[in-house]
């Protein structure tokens, strides 16, 4: 066995050891990046919905229309995601001792990993709640 043949065998063994580690690292980075992107999108959508809700006055008669308006603002913000999977809960909450209120918006979107990681669920919700004081009484 010549010197070149031993070196090829050593390189093959090194590749067999390093390649699974590199593939795992790359897939982990992909999942982490996708999660961060989903979290930023959900946070932005919750802020957008709370902002829209705080600017839109409501009454008890128009509460369902107000909630639909806030929900549409959230779904417009998350246009790159499946709108059927976006869950929105919007409620106006009166503040104590005054005529003002807050628009409280909770947005949830299911995140699914690319790889089934040991010890982690393959799917879990990314949730964000934002409360914003009304700009109109």
Secondary structure in CASP SS format (residue, H / E / C, confidence):
PFRMAT SS
TARGET T0000
AUTHOR 0000-0000-0000
METHOD secondary structure of the structure
MODEL  1
X C 1.00
X C 1.00
X H 1.00
X H 1.00
X H 1.00
X H 1.00
X H 1.00
X H 1.00
X H 1.00
X H 1.00
X H 1.00
X H 1.00
X H 1.00
X H 1.00
X H 1.00
X H 1.00
X H 1.00
X H 1.00
X H 1.00
X H 1.00
X H 1.00
X H 1.00
X H 1.00
X H 1.00
X H 1.00
X H 1.00
X H 1.00
X H 1.00
X H 1.00
X H 1.00
X H 1.00
X H 1.00
X H 1.00
X H 1.00
X H 1.00
X H 1.00
X H 1.00
X H 1.00
X H 1.00
X H 1.00
X H 1.00
X H 1.00
X H 1.00
X H 1.00
X H 1.00
X H 1.00
X H 1.00
X H 1.00
X H 1.00
X H 1.00
X H 1.00
X H 1.00
X H 1.00
X H 1.00
X H 1.00
X C 1.00
X C 1.00
X C 1.00
X C 1.00
X C 1.00
X C 1.00
X C 1.00
X H 1.00
X H 1.00
X H 1.00
X H 1.00
X H 1.00
X H 1.00
X H 1.00
X H 1.00
X H 1.00
X H 1.00
X H 1.00
X H 1.00
X H 1.00
X H 1.00
X H 1.00
X C 1.00
X C 1.00
X C 1.00
X C 1.00
X C 1.00
X H 1.00
X H 1.00
X H 1.00
X C 1.00
X E 1.00
X E 1.00
X E 1.00
X E 1.00
X E 1.00
X E 1.00
X E 1.00
X E 1.00
X C 1.00
X C 1.00
X C 1.00
X C 1.00
X C 1.00
X C 1.00
X E 1.00
X E 1.00
X E 1.00
X E 1.00
X E 1.00
X E 1.00
X E 1.00
X E 1.00
X E 1.00
X E 1.00
X E 1.00
X E 1.00
X C 1.00
X C 1.00
X C 1.00
X C 1.00
X C 1.00
X C 1.00
X C 1.00
X C 1.00
X C 1.00
X C 1.00
X E 1.00
X E 1.00
X E 1.00
X E 1.00
X E 1.00
X E 1.00
X E 1.00
X E 1.00
X E 1.00
X E 1.00
X E 1.00
X C 1.00
X C 1.00
X C 1.00
X C 1.00
END
